[in-house]
Amino acid sequence: MILKKQITIRIEEPTTDNFKDLSEEMVIPYQSLINLYPSSKRVSSLLLKRL
């Protein structure tokens, strides 16, 4: 089980709007989408390094 820690960050409004729009398309809460973003970028980066 992955533990989650509550944090506060300041994100520009257009960025949060983009996440909210995308989350509506994907039918998931925007906070969940924001939470997925760092790990997806890390995985993509690691995969690219292997090529």
N, C-alpha and C positions, 0 to 999 in steps of 0.2 A: 504494500500500500504506500502510495506517495503522499507524504505530508505536505500540506499547503500552508503558506504563511501569508497573512494579510499584510499588504503594503499599500502605500499611497504614492502615486506618481502623477506628475503633471504632463498631460498629453494635449497637444494642440487640438482645438475643436474640429477642424477638418479631418484630422486623423481618426478621431473617435467617430465622426459621422461616417467615414468610409468603413470602419469596422462594423458599425451598426447596420449600414446598408448591406454589406456582405453577409452579415449574420442572419438578416431577414431572408436573403436568398438561400442560405444554407440551412435555415430553420434550426439554428442553435443560438443560445444566448451570446451576446457580444462579448461578455467577460470571458466566456469559455474560448471564444475565438482569439481574443487577445492573449490568453494564457497559452494557447497552442503555438502562437507565432514564433516566440524565441526558440522553442525546441525544433520546430520545422526548419527554421533558418540554420540552426546548428547541424541538423542532420543533412540538409542540402549541401552545406559547406563541406562536411566530412566526406560525403559521396563524391563531390567534385574533386577533392584532393586525391582520391583514389584513381581517378581517370588518367 
